[in-house]
Amino acid sequence: MNPTYFPFTYIKESVVKKINSIFGRVIIYQPDFSAIPESIRRLEKDGLIEIRVPVKDDDDRLIKFCTEFKEWGRLHQSEGVSLKNIFNKGFYNTSFAAQISTDIKKDSKDEEPAPDPVFLARLFLFMAQELDVQQSDIDHELALSIDDELDLFKSITGEDRVLDISKGSLFDNDAGAYMPDQRMAAWLTVMQKDDYVPSFLVTGSRIVFNEIIATDAVEDVCFFESVSLEQPVSFKKEMERFLMTLIGEKWRGAEYISCPQFETGGMETINLRLCILPGKGPEALIKPEALINRAVITDEPLKHKQASLNTLIGLIE
């Protein structure tokens, strides 16, 4: 059972390899087909991920709106405003709701007076992906510059400089820090248009996971610490059986399950925490107040029925 990365549409190769080592190939959604980042396409070509695009219509319109939105943000929030500030302050700004149906659509009089909620969710994810790619590039450049600085220091002094990383990794920015509820709502809105309803979501964002685990309907399953990335094939088969049992059988509580035994220690390790949403699909995680178009909350059924009884959510760090 392949996990689905959530609630992001951009993923670093280092995160992919962590997930692959335990669960196999990871599924990642994209808001559009025409502008998939090159790094994501490369991961798919290497067989590390599976790309899914639930909605393939209006790609050109999506890109146009994205450009218009950034121009709107700079106009209304100053010329030098960063994409991060536009994203955080603009997308849910009350005036933006009016602007998107006037400034952006002033030359399209035959269209609907406002974009549909799925289109807005795709637009949100498209903007969020651009922000995540930019942040990843910045982190990479900073990491390279620090490596160069350390090499220079050693060549001059003959000594190794020890970095103080007691507060955590230097470049471990949590993308979920930016509007986590809205990211989840947008991602889950797009997910509902897919032929495949995922039963196992995995995230690398502690902030997103904490938002989920705080939900009354979600319960802890287990926590694994210092899991080795070198796991035997037999373990992966055991893990798949364990996950299939969790999603397919009525949940009675953590005290009734027997967790697989991991190989621990080694050069590379991860921590893994699992929680469960009993008797519900992932769409139950949407908070109505986080919807981009809050006036549009319908009881429209999923495109396809829920594939399993329960939904699993994993945090991998």
N, C-alpha and C positions, 0 to 999 in steps of 0.2 A: 504494500500500500504506500504510494508515493505521497509525501507531505506537500502541502501548498503553502508557499511563503506569503506572509500576511502582516500588516495591511499595505505592503509596499510593492511597487512595480519595478524597483531597481534593487539589485543585490550584488554585493561584492563577491569576488571569486573566493576569498578566504572564508566567507560565511557559507558559500555553496559547498565547499569541500568539507566543512565541519558537518553540515547536514548529510551530505553524501556518505560520510564515514559511518553514520549510524542508521540512516533511513533510506539511503539510495537516492535516485534522481529526484530533484525537487521541481514542483510545478510553480510557475510564476505568471501572473496575469499581466497583460499590457493594455493600456487605455486605447491604443490605436495600433494599426498594423504598419503604417507607412513610416513612422518615426521611431522605431525600436532602437535603443542605443546600441552602438556597435559592440560594446563589451557584452551585452546581453545576447546578441546574435552569436558571438564567438563562443559563449558558454553553451549555447544550444548545439552549435556545430560540434563541440567537443563531447557532447552527450551527457553533460552535467546537469542540464535543466530541460524542462519542457515548457515552451511558451504557449500560452493560451490567450486568445483575443476574443472575449465573449461578444463584443459589438464591433462590427467591421464597417459600419456605415459612417459617412460624413467625416472621414479623416481630414480632408482639406478644410472643411468648415471648422473642425476642432483646432487645427493649427492656426487658422485665421483668428479665431476667438482668443487663443492663447496670446498671440501677438497684440491683439487689441486690448486685452486685459492688462498686459504689462505697460502698454502706452497709457491706458487709463490710470493705472497705479502711479506712474511717474508724474502724470499731469496733476493728479489730485493729492499726491503725497510728497511732491518735490521732485525735481529732475534727477537728483543724485541718489534717490532711494534704492536700496538693494532689493533683489528679488525676494530675499528672505522677509524683508519688511512688508513688501507688497503682498506676499503670500499670507503672512500672519495677520496683517491689518486690513487688507483689501477684500479678500474673497468673501468674508462674512460681514463686511461693512454694509450698513443698510442702504447707503447711497449707491453701492455697486449693483444691487438688485434692480434699481431703477435704471442705472446706466446701461446695463447689459441688454435692456429691452429698448433703449433709445439710441445712444451713441453707437453701439456696436451693430445694431440692426437697422440703422436709419435708412440704409440703401436696400433693405430687403422687406419691402412692405407686404409682400404676399406670404411671409412666414408667420408662424405662431407668434403671439405677442411676447412670449417668454420661452426660453429653452426648457425642454423636458428634464425631469430630475436625473435620468440616466445620462443625458448629455452633460449636464452640469457636474455629475460625479466623475465622468471621464475627463472633463476639463480640469477639475480639481486634481485628479491623479496625474494628469499630464504635467501640470504645473509643479506638483510635489516631486515628480520624477526628475524634472529639470533641476530643482533645488537639490535633490539628493545626489545627482550626478556631479553638480558643481561642488558640493561639500566633499564628496569622495575625491575629486581631483585636487582640491585644496589640501586635504589630509595627506594625499600621496606626495604632493610637492613638498609639504612641510617635513614629512618623514625623510625624504631624500635629502633635504637641506640639512637636517640634523645629522644624518649619516655622514654627509660631507664635512660638517663641522667637527664631528668626532674623529674622523680620519685625519683632518688637518691638525687637530689638537695632539693626536698621537704622534704624527710626523714631526711636530715641533718639539714636544716634551719627552717623547718616548714612553708616555704613560697613557693608560686608559682612563678616560673620564667616566665616572659612574653617575648615571642619571637617577634622580630621585623620582620613582614612579609609584611611591607608596599610596598615592591617591587614585591609582588605577592607570590604565593604558593611556599613553600620550594622545593617541588619535583614535579614540573609541567613542566618537560622538554618536549619541542615540538619536537617530532620525525621528523616532517617535515623540521627541520633545516638542515638535511643532504640530500643534492641533491634533493630538492623538485620536480624540473622539470623532472628529470630522474625517480624518484619514480612514478610520474603521468604517464609518457610515458610507463614505464614497466607495471604498473597496467592496464592501458587502452589497451595495446597490448594483455595481457592475457584475459582481459574482452571480447575482440572481438571474442574469441573462445568459449564463453559460449552460451548455447541455449537461455539464458535469457539476454536481453539487459536492464540494469537498467535505470530507468527514474529519480530516486531520489537518489542522492549521499549525504552522510553526512560525515563530518570530525570533528575531535577534534583538528585539527592543524590550528592555526591562520595563520601560514606562508604559508601553502598550500592554504588556502582560499584567502589570499591576492594575491597570484600568479594568482588565477583564476579570482578574481574580477577585476584585472588589465587588463584582456583581453577585447578588444574593443567589442566583440560580447556578453559579459555577462552584465546583468543589475541587479541592486538591486531590491528586491521585498519588504521586510519588515525586521524590527528588533524588537525583543521582549526582554525586560530586566527584570531580577529578576522573571523569570517564576517558579512557584512552581512545585516541582516534584510530588505533590499530585494533580492530575487532575481527574475530574469526567469522567465516561465512555461517557457521552454525548459530552464532549469536544473532546475526541479522535475520535468520529464518525464525528464531525464537521470538525476536522482537516483533516481527510482522504478525505472528500468531497472537501475541500479547495485545497488540493494537487492534487487531480484528475482533478479539473478544471484547475489548473495552467499548468499541463503537457499536457492536452488534447485540450485546446482551443488556438486560435491564440493570441499571446501576444500583447496587445495594450499599456501597460505601467502601472506602479504602481498606478497611480491615478485612474485607473478603477477597482481596486480590493477592496474587503472588507475583512480585516483580521479577523480571529477568536479571540475571547476574552479569554485570559488566566486568570487562578487563579494566583495571584502574592503573593510574600512574603512567609513566613513559614521558617522552620528550614533549608531546603535544596532548593536552587534555581539554575537556570541556565540562561544563556543568549543565545538567538537563533537569527541567522541572515540567511535569505534566499536570494539567487540570482537565476537567470534563464538564460539559454542558449536557446534563442528562435529559433524554427525551426530546431534544430540540436540535434544529439545524443551525448553522452559523449565522443566519439572518437574524436570529433572536438576540444577537449581540448589538444590533443597531439601537442607538439611543435616539428617540424621535427629536430631541432638542438639538442633535448634532447634524440633522439633515440639512443639506444646502438649501433646498427649497422647502421650508418648513410647512408651507401650506399644502404641499402635495404628499399626503400620507394616506395610502390606499390599502385595501385588503386584497390587492391583486395577487393571485397565487404564483408560486414559483413556476418558472418555465418547465422544470421537471421536478418530480417528487424527490424528497430527501432520500439519499441512498442508504442511510443507516439510521439506527435508533438514536445514537448519541453523537456529539461532536467533541473531539479532542483538541486541545490547544497546548502546544509545547513552547517553552522558552529555552533557547540554546545559546550559551555564552562561552 
